[in-house]
């Protein structure tokens, strides 16, 4: 079971049950899921960065 202090962020309610269930999986499966989550986070961050650069480029070309 995951425990969080009252001031600490925890997973959304819709993910909480999934994370509690993950604790019962074998380490190999946990590592695969961890890699998947890290990959999705990296993909999201990359899209944010590209979006920021793209927005900056649009502003520069619009001002010409």
C-alpha positions, -999 to +999 in steps of 0.1 A: +000+000+000+013+035-008+014+059+020+015+097+016+018+124+042-012+148+044+009+175+026+024+152+001+010+146-034-004+112-042-018+096-073-052+107-086-081+085-073-084+068-106-048+057-105-045+049-068-060+014-072-036+006-101-006+017-081-017-004-051-021-034-073+014-029-088+029-036-054+018-073-058+035-077-092+069-094-096+099-071-099+104-078-136+068-065-143+073-035-120+105-026-138+087-028-172+058-006-160+083+019-144+101+021-178+068+026-196+058+055-172+092+071-175+090+069-213+056+085-213+068+113-190+098+119-213+075+120-243+052+146-226+082+168-216+096+167-251+063+178-266+062+206-241+097+218-250+090+215-287+058+234-282+076+262-264+102+265-292+075+263-319+055+290-302+086+312-300+093+306-337+057+316-346+060+348-327+093+357-344+080+351-379+048+369-372+066+401-362+086+403-395 
